[in-house]
Amino acid sequence: MFDKFVRESGWAEGFSDHGSCIIVINPTLCQSQTQATLLHEVLHCVWKLGGWSEPMPGIKEEDIIVRMESGLLDTLRRNPDLLGYLEA
């Protein structure tokens, strides 16, 4: 499935199919890339579930997701107790 997606889209790290509720990650990525890509795709799913559209002319969903992914992942890595607190 991932190979077909890469051939059709040119993307090489991951993708999410919102209609099928599927996230596929490139199996050749290292663990830190896999983690970042998974979070990135989850954020795309949250974006779609929220019914959001492109925020403003010249700013794309992808730009916002990339910024959110890196900031959120860094926050979670620096604060390992945060996730446990949020799950309680």
N, C-alpha and C positions, 0 to 999 in steps of 0.2 A: 504494500500500500504506500509506504513512504517513497519508494523508488518511482512509482507512478506520479506521485505528487511533485517530486523534484523535476521529473521530465516535463510535466505540464506547466509548472509555475516558475521554475528556476530557483526557488527557495531551497536551502540546504540544511536548516536546523530543525524546523518543526512546523506543524500546522494544526489548526483546530477546525473541525467540520461541525459547525453549530447545529445544523439540521439533524445530524446523526449522533451528536453528543460524543464525538471522538476527538481525542488529542493524540497525535502521532509525533514522536520525537526521533530524530536521526540516531540510530543505535551506535554510531561510531563516535559520538561526542564523549568527551571526558565527563566525569561526574559533575564538576562545577558548571560546565556548559549545559549539561542535561538539566540540572536544577534551575538555572537561569531561564532556559528555554521553556521548561514546564511552567514556571511561574508566569512567563511572558504569555504563553498560550492561555493559561487560566485567566489572566487579566483581559485578554480578548473576549473570552467567554462571558466574563462579568460585564464587560462593555456591551456586548450584544443583549444579554439578559436585562440590562438596565434600559434598553431601548434607545441608547444614545446614538446620535448621528455624528457626522464630522463636526467638531466644535466651532471652528471659525474658518473663513476662507484662508487658505495658505497654511493651515495647521491640520495635519492628518492624524487619524486615530493611531497609526503606527508610531508617530513621533511621541505622542503622549504615553502609549504603552511602554515604549523603550525607556523613557524617563522614569515611569512608575516602577517598572521591573527592577531596574538597578537600585533605586532608592529603597524600595521595599525589601528586596533580598538582602541588601547591606544592613538594614535595620534589624531584620530577623536574625542574621548571622551575628551581629554585635550584641544582641539581647536574647540569648537562648531561652530565658524564662518567659519571654513575652508570649510565645505561642502557647505554652502551657497555661498561662494566665487567661488568655483569650478562649481557650477550650474549656475552662472550668465553668 
